[in-house]
Amino acid sequence: MSTESKEAKDFEEKYKNNLLNETRELSSKLAELILGIQDVENFVNVRSQLPNLGITCNNKLIEIQKEFKKAGLSMYVEENEDYGIVGSSFLGDAIIQDLVNYVLKGIQNLEEYDYILSQASQKKIKQIQDLDKISPLKKFFARIKSWFLPGEQVNKLLTEPEIKKDSLFAYREVEEQLWNYNLRDNIVSSVVTQIRRQKYSAHVVPGLVKECVIPGLQKLGLGDLVPELEEKIIEEYKKDLPDAKTYQIRKEYMHLFVPDFNLENQEENGFVRMNIAKETKSLKENGITLNDLAFIDSTVNASERQLVTNAIREEIAEPVQENSQVKKKEEKEISE
Amino acid sequence: MNIVYQNALAEVSTILPLLPKDLLEKIPKSLLNFIEQKKSKSYMLNVNLEKTLSEQNLLKETRIILSLLYRSYLCDPEQSRKLKIEDEIEVNKKYSYENLFKK
């Protein structure tokens, strides 16, 4: 698959710009959040040097982009000359989505931490307000008492509120994971997650992996990861199998539920299928595609289908009135 | 026939011509004929061509009929087989002995 054509280059440029804008947006959101947190932390006497995950993500993207380039690949675009399709790189998409997800997870952690801090600062404000209500004489005696009993606090009411830091630790952990992300250790998990995210049918997956994943892995010098990747994909799909107590799938149908990488003649055009799945266009642009119908199908359940099938079956069983009338009329005309 | 089904068939009849010819040809003529005969003659669906199919304001019954057409005649046989088994599983689960005692 080459990435040499003008269309591929334009696509890559557009993709990169969009990605850059998105990561910039995430970075500035995080910067704003971190600034707000630092303000509140100063007030409640807490210090935590928070890194900006958006910047870490951006640096990681550049690092991986360089590795792709070195292997003669683009992280952003894939071109299939046989079908004349230019689309985003499956491997690249899987990695980018994973990296961005780290940032989104980090934002969630920081928002939680921000909320905890704001609760703590409100508590402290209330303490200060309550302290103002105590008479100066009482405060004076409390100070003398603390002179003789050093353990006793001058203002019992003014204690620093306790702050739960679980979400802060989680943020740091996410930052560490993002920092340590590398192709050899993480690409398998990124690809598996991407396949599950896109909800590919099991019988399409072997073709997709063969066409869109393995060539890239080989060029990146990671071809030895293919068996592990296939194993992990199988494990993932097995999680969705129905409980054997309720339903047992026959062996010959198993490849429809769990990808079988040894089976031949499976869906080969993974690339085309993958790109079609991304497109949803208006009726004016595309008319009705199989994809549209597949989507409609996914919104209907088995009982509803059964109900309508029965209704139609009953209707078909009944003689069609209009038709029989026409027939009678025809018979009458003929007899006349 | 129930008026709702007649209206749904009228909607299906409006939608089907938007299918590519090769797909439309996969649906048996007798079934297309049935739809034409049974559809409501007074009900009209306003198709907004600027929207996708799923964004159209379709009746639930229309969606169900389209789903049946998709499964029975339009999708590839492998997919059709899988969808059939999935339906079996869904119906089976519903009536499984474990669910009998659930309120």
Interface residues (C-beta under 8 A of the other chain):
Chain A: S201 A202 H203 P242 K245 T246 Y247 I249 Y253 L256 F257 E267 T280 K281 S282 L283 K284 G287 I288 T289 L290 D292 L293 A294 F295 I296 D297 T299 V300 N301 A302 S303 E304 R305 Q306 L307 V308 T309 A311 I312 E315 I316 V320 E322 N323
Chain B: M1 N2 Y5 I15 L18 L19 P20 L23 F34 Q37 K38 V47 N48 L49 E50 K51 T52 L53 S54 Q56 K60 E61 R63 I64 I65 L66 S67 L68 L69 Y70 R71 L74 C75 E78 Q79 R81 K82 L83 I85 E86 D87 E88 I89 E90 V91 N92 K93 K94 S96 E98
